[in-house]
Structures are given as C-alpha cells and as structure tokens.
Amino acid sequence: MADIRVPAEAGSLAIPGYDALAASQVMPRLESLTPEDLEQIRTYEAAGRGRRTILSRIAQLQAG
C-alpha cells in the first residue's frame, strides 16, 4: 500500500498559531524544526493555503 499522508490539524503543528501567521512570520521559524515537523507543515500547507514561499523554503531545508 502507498504511504498516504493526512494533513495535521493546525493545533498539532510545531509552530503555535500557524494559521494566524503571515508567511514572513513562518519563514524564520522553519529552520529550527525537525525533519518530521517540516514534513508535517509542508503537508498541511500544501493541502491548505499553498503559500509558495513557505513550500519552497521547506523544500530547500529538506534538501539540505
């Protein structure tokens, strides 16, 4: 079976108050997250608002 990722709920994300934050407020917080937290936020963001700046930065961090 394929590994299907279900987006997390906002309250369970590693960045408190995520939904209320602008991309400019999220960006500096991404660098301190674990790979698991980054993936959780990537999945949540991709399924929701889809902000390209956040998704691009997560991709950069995941690539190392």
N, CA, C and O atoms as CSV, one atom per row, in Angstrom:
chain,resi,resn,atom,element,x,y,z
A,1,MET,N,N,0.831,-1.198,0.000
A,1,MET,CA,C,0.000,0.000,0.000
A,1,MET,C,C,0.868,1.251,0.000
A,1,MET,O,O,1.976,1.252,0.536
A,2,ALA,N,N,0.365,2.287,-0.592
A,2,ALA,CA,C,1.081,3.562,-0.636
A,2,ALA,C,C,0.985,4.252,0.720
A,2,ALA,O,O,0.009,4.093,1.453
A,3,ASP,N,N,2.007,5.009,1.028
A,3,ASP,CA,C,2.016,5.795,2.259
A,3,ASP,C,C,1.237,7.076,1.994
A,3,ASP,O,O,1.719,7.975,1.306
A,4,ILE,N,N,0.041,7.150,2.541
A,4,ILE,CA,C,-0.811,8.319,2.329
A,4,ILE,C,C,-0.686,9.229,3.539
A,4,ILE,O,O,-0.933,8.816,4.672
A,5,ARG,N,N,-0.302,10.467,3.285
A,5,ARG,CA,C,-0.136,11.431,4.367
A,5,ARG,C,C,-1.411,12.258,4.518
A,5,ARG,O,O,-1.923,12.841,3.563
A,6,VAL,N,N,-1.891,12.281,5.738
A,6,VAL,CA,C,-3.070,13.078,6.053
A,6,VAL,C,C,-2.584,14.354,6.718
A,6,VAL,O,O,-1.817,14.292,7.678
A,7,PRO,N,N,-3.014,15.507,6.227
A,7,PRO,CA,C,-2.578,16.763,6.839
A,7,PRO,C,C,-2.941,16.823,8.319
A,7,PRO,O,O,-4.019,16.387,8.725
A,8,ALA,N,N,-2.046,17.356,9.098
A,8,ALA,CA,C,-2.268,17.522,10.530
A,8,ALA,C,C,-3.291,18.628,10.772
A,8,ALA,O,O,-3.614,19.411,9.879
A,9,GLU,N,N,-3.781,18.668,11.986
A,9,GLU,CA,C,-4.629,19.788,12.380
A,9,GLU,C,C,-3.713,20.917,12.839
A,9,GLU,O,O,-2.618,20.670,13.345
A,10,ALA,N,N,-4.157,22.138,12.664
A,10,ALA,CA,C,-3.324,23.298,12.992
A,10,ALA,C,C,-2.828,23.270,14.431
A,10,ALA,O,O,-1.693,23.666,14.696
A,11,GLY,N,N,-3.646,22.814,15.352
A,11,GLY,CA,C,-3.264,22.794,16.762
A,11,GLY,C,C,-2.145,21.828,17.086
A,11,GLY,O,O,-1.511,21.942,18.135
A,12,SER,N,N,-1.891,20.867,16.190
A,12,SER,CA,C,-0.846,19.878,16.452
A,12,SER,C,C,0.469,20.202,15.750
A,12,SER,O,O,1.424,19.429,15.841
A,13,LEU,N,N,0.529,21.329,15.056
A,13,LEU,CA,C,1.747,21.705,14.341
A,13,LEU,C,C,2.811,22.232,15.298
A,13,LEU,O,O,2.500,22.716,16.386
A,14,ALA,N,N,4.068,22.131,14.877
A,14,ALA,CA,C,5.199,22.556,15.708
A,14,ALA,C,C,5.297,24.074,15.854
A,14,ALA,O,O,6.044,24.565,16.701
A,15,ILE,N,N,4.560,24.813,15.047
A,15,ILE,CA,C,4.560,26.276,15.135
A,15,ILE,C,C,3.202,26.705,15.690
A,15,ILE,O,O,2.198,26.651,14.979
A,16,PRO,N,N,3.163,27.131,16.953
A,16,PRO,CA,C,1.894,27.548,17.558
A,16,PRO,C,C,1.251,28.702,16.792
A,16,PRO,O,O,1.935,29.626,16.352
A,17,GLY,N,N,-0.064,28.636,16.641
A,17,GLY,CA,C,-0.795,29.701,15.973
A,17,GLY,C,C,-0.520,29.790,14.487
A,17,GLY,O,O,-0.690,30.853,13.890
A,18,TYR,N,N,-0.097,28.694,13.882
A,18,TYR,CA,C,0.341,28.676,12.485
A,18,TYR,C,C,-0.645,29.367,11.540
A,18,TYR,O,O,-0.237,30.175,10.705
A,19,ASP,N,N,-1.916,29.062,11.661
A,19,ASP,CA,C,-2.909,29.615,10.730
A,19,ASP,C,C,-3.029,31.129,10.799
A,19,ASP,O,O,-3.454,31.760,9.832
A,20,ALA,N,N,-2.663,31.714,11.919
A,20,ALA,CA,C,-2.776,33.164,12.077
A,20,ALA,C,C,-1.519,33.898,11.619
A,20,ALA,O,O,-1.495,35.129,11.598
A,21,LEU,N,N,-0.477,33.156,11.253
A,21,LEU,CA,C,0.798,33.783,10.907
A,21,LEU,C,C,0.918,34.065,9.417
A,21,LEU,O,O,0.467,33.282,8.581
A,22,ALA,N,N,1.532,35.195,9.105
A,22,ALA,CA,C,1.879,35.517,7.719
A,22,ALA,C,C,3.095,34.684,7.334
A,22,ALA,O,O,3.835,34.216,8.200
A,23,ALA,N,N,3.294,34.503,6.046
A,23,ALA,CA,C,4.452,33.743,5.568
A,23,ALA,C,C,5.752,34.317,6.130
A,23,ALA,O,O,6.661,33.565,6.483
A,24,SER,N,N,5.842,35.629,6.213
A,24,SER,CA,C,7.061,36.265,6.732
A,24,SER,C,C,7.308,35.925,8.201
A,24,SER,O,O,8.443,36.005,8.670
A,25,GLN,N,N,6.266,35.551,8.922
A,25,GLN,CA,C,6.413,35.155,10.319
A,25,GLN,C,C,6.751,33.666,10.447
A,25,GLN,O,O,7.394,33.249,11.410
A,26,VAL,N,N,6.318,32.882,9.481
A,26,VAL,CA,C,6.578,31.443,9.491
A,26,VAL,C,C,8.018,31.147,9.082
A,26,VAL,O,O,8.675,30.293,9.677
A,27,MET,N,N,8.503,31.853,8.070
A,27,MET,CA,C,9.803,31.552,7.466
A,27,MET,C,C,10.949,31.411,8.476
A,27,MET,O,O,11.656,30.406,8.425
A,28,PRO,N,N,11.168,32.359,9.386
A,28,PRO,CA,C,12.299,32.213,10.307
A,28,PRO,C,C,12.137,31.052,11.291
A,28,PRO,O,O,13.126,30.565,11.839
A,29,ARG,N,N,10.919,30.612,11.514
A,29,ARG,CA,C,10.671,29.516,12.455
A,29,ARG,C,C,10.975,28.147,11.844
A,29,ARG,O,O,11.190,27.180,12.574
A,30,LEU,N,N,10.995,28.060,10.530
A,30,LEU,CA,C,11.182,26.773,9.862
A,30,LEU,C,C,12.550,26.161,10.136
A,30,LEU,O,O,12.667,24.941,10.253
A,31,GLU,N,N,13.573,26.981,10.238
A,31,GLU,CA,C,14.943,26.480,10.358
A,31,GLU,C,C,15.207,25.697,11.636
A,31,GLU,O,O,16.136,24.891,11.678
A,32,SER,N,N,14.419,25.912,12.666
A,32,SER,CA,C,14.649,25.219,13.936
A,32,SER,C,C,13.843,23.931,14.070
A,32,SER,O,O,13.919,23.260,15.099
A,33,LEU,N,N,13.077,23.582,13.052
A,33,LEU,CA,C,12.203,22.409,13.138
A,33,LEU,C,C,12.920,21.118,12.767
A,33,LEU,O,O,13.896,21.124,12.016
A,34,THR,N,N,12.418,20.016,13.306
A,34,THR,CA,C,12.938,18.694,12.957
A,34,THR,C,C,12.467,18.334,11.547
A,34,THR,O,O,11.517,18.935,11.045
A,35,PRO,N,N,13.113,17.370,10.908
A,35,PRO,CA,C,12.642,16.931,9.589
A,35,PRO,C,C,11.182,16.467,9.610
A,35,PRO,O,O,10.443,16.697,8.652
A,36,GLU,N,N,10.773,15.821,10.687
A,36,GLU,CA,C,9.390,15.358,10.805
A,36,GLU,C,C,8.423,16.534,10.889
A,36,GLU,O,O,7.363,16.522,10.263
A,37,ASP,N,N,8.795,17.550,11.667
A,37,ASP,CA,C,7.945,18.738,11.794
A,37,ASP,C,C,7.859,19.494,10.470
A,37,ASP,O,O,6.792,19.983,10.097
A,38,LEU,N,N,8.979,19.588,9.765
A,38,LEU,CA,C,8.972,20.251,8.453
A,38,LEU,C,C,8.025,19.546,7.494
A,38,LEU,O,O,7.260,20.193,6.779
A,39,GLU,N,N,8.078,18.226,7.483
A,39,GLU,CA,C,7.208,17.462,6.587
A,39,GLU,C,C,5.744,17.641,6.971
A,39,GLU,O,O,4.881,17.742,6.099
A,40,GLN,N,N,5.461,17.681,8.260
A,40,GLN,CA,C,4.093,17.882,8.722
A,40,GLN,C,C,3.576,19.253,8.277
A,40,GLN,O,O,2.438,19.371,7.825
A,41,ILE,N,N,4.398,20.267,8.402
A,41,ILE,CA,C,3.989,21.606,7.983
A,41,ILE,C,C,3.874,21.680,6.463
A,41,ILE,O,O,2.964,22.325,5.942
A,42,ARG,N,N,4.792,21.024,5.746
A,42,ARG,CA,C,4.717,21.002,4.281
A,42,ARG,C,C,3.398,20.387,3.817
A,42,ARG,O,O,2.728,20.928,2.938
A,43,THR,N,N,3.034,19.263,4.409
A,43,THR,CA,C,1.791,18.583,4.049
A,43,THR,C,C,0.580,19.455,4.369
A,43,THR,O,O,-0.347,19.562,3.567
A,44,TYR,N,N,0.597,20.075,5.544
A,44,TYR,CA,C,-0.504,20.940,5.967
A,44,TYR,C,C,-0.637,22.152,5.046
A,44,TYR,O,O,-1.736,22.501,4.615
A,45,GLU,N,N,0.487,22.782,4.753
A,45,GLU,CA,C,0.479,23.978,3.901
A,45,GLU,C,C,0.048,23.627,2.479
A,45,GLU,O,O,-0.732,24.362,1.873
A,46,ALA,N,N,0.540,22.528,1.946
A,46,ALA,CA,C,0.190,22.118,0.581
A,46,ALA,C,C,-1.299,21.808,0.456
A,46,ALA,O,O,-1.899,22.060,-0.589
A,47,ALA,N,N,-1.893,21.271,1.502
A,47,ALA,CA,C,-3.313,20.933,1.477
A,47,ALA,C,C,-4.196,22.142,1.776
A,47,ALA,O,O,-5.401,22.117,1.525
A,48,GLY,N,N,-3.592,23.189,2.310
A,48,GLY,CA,C,-4.361,24.366,2.704
A,48,GLY,C,C,-4.088,25.563,1.820
A,48,GLY,O,O,-4.495,25.604,0.659
A,49,ARG,N,N,-3.400,26.529,2.379
A,49,ARG,CA,C,-3.177,27.800,1.682
A,49,ARG,C,C,-2.190,27.699,0.529
A,49,ARG,O,O,-2.255,28.490,-0.412
A,50,GLY,N,N,-1.283,26.743,0.590
A,50,GLY,CA,C,-0.351,26.525,-0.515
A,50,GLY,C,C,0.584,27.688,-0.798
A,50,GLY,O,O,0.875,27.984,-1.957
A,51,ARG,N,N,1.053,28.347,0.245
A,51,ARG,CA,C,1.938,29.500,0.053
A,51,ARG,C,C,3.285,29.030,-0.494
A,51,ARG,O,O,4.016,28.284,0.157
A,52,ARG,N,N,3.591,29.489,-1.709
A,52,ARG,CA,C,4.803,29.038,-2.402
A,52,ARG,C,C,6.080,29.402,-1.670
A,52,ARG,O,O,7.048,28.642,-1.711
A,53,THR,N,N,6.106,30.541,-1.004
A,53,THR,CA,C,7.326,30.930,-0.288
A,53,THR,C,C,7.646,29.929,0.822
A,53,THR,O,O,8.802,29.551,1.013
A,54,ILE,N,N,6.634,29.512,1.536
A,54,ILE,CA,C,6.831,28.547,2.621
A,54,ILE,C,C,7.196,27.180,2.055
A,54,ILE,O,O,8.134,26.541,2.532
A,55,LEU,N,N,6.466,26.731,1.051
A,55,LEU,CA,C,6.731,25.418,0.462
A,55,LEU,C,C,8.124,25.355,-0.159
A,55,LEU,O,O,8.798,24.330,-0.059
A,56,SER,N,N,8.555,26.426,-0.792
A,56,SER,CA,C,9.894,26.465,-1.393
A,56,SER,C,C,10.977,26.415,-0.322
A,56,SER,O,O,11.976,25.713,-0.482
A,57,ARG,N,N,10.787,27.147,0.756
A,57,ARG,CA,C,11.786,27.152,1.832
A,57,ARG,C,C,11.865,25.785,2.501
A,57,ARG,O,O,12.956,25.318,2.827
A,58,ILE,N,N,10.733,25.149,2.704
A,58,ILE,CA,C,10.745,23.805,3.282
A,58,ILE,C,C,11.498,22.852,2.363
A,58,ILE,O,O,12.287,22.034,2.835
A,59,ALA,N,N,11.267,22.946,1.062
A,59,ALA,CA,C,11.975,22.091,0.101
A,59,ALA,C,C,13.483,22.317,0.184
A,59,ALA,O,O,14.256,21.361,0.122
A,60,GLN,N,N,13.902,23.566,0.323
A,60,GLN,CA,C,15.334,23.876,0.456
A,60,GLN,C,C,15.914,23.251,1.721
A,60,GLN,O,O,16.997,22.666,1.693
A,61,LEU,N,N,15.195,23.375,2.816
A,61,LEU,CA,C,15.671,22.828,4.084
A,61,LEU,C,C,15.706,21.299,4.048
A,61,LEU,O,O,16.615,20.682,4.603
A,62,GLN,N,N,14.722,20.696,3.399
A,62,GLN,CA,C,14.692,19.241,3.306
A,62,GLN,C,C,15.806,18.713,2.408
A,62,GLN,O,O,16.293,17.600,2.608
A,63,ALA,N,N,16.206,19.498,1.431
A,63,ALA,CA,C,17.278,19.084,0.520
A,63,ALA,C,C,18.650,19.183,1.182
A,63,ALA,O,O,19.628,18.595,0.720
A,64,GLY,N,N,18.695,19.939,2.268
A,64,GLY,CA,C,19.953,20.080,2.994
A,64,GLY,C,C,20.712,21.229,2.527
A,64,GLY,O,O,21.802,21.496,3.033
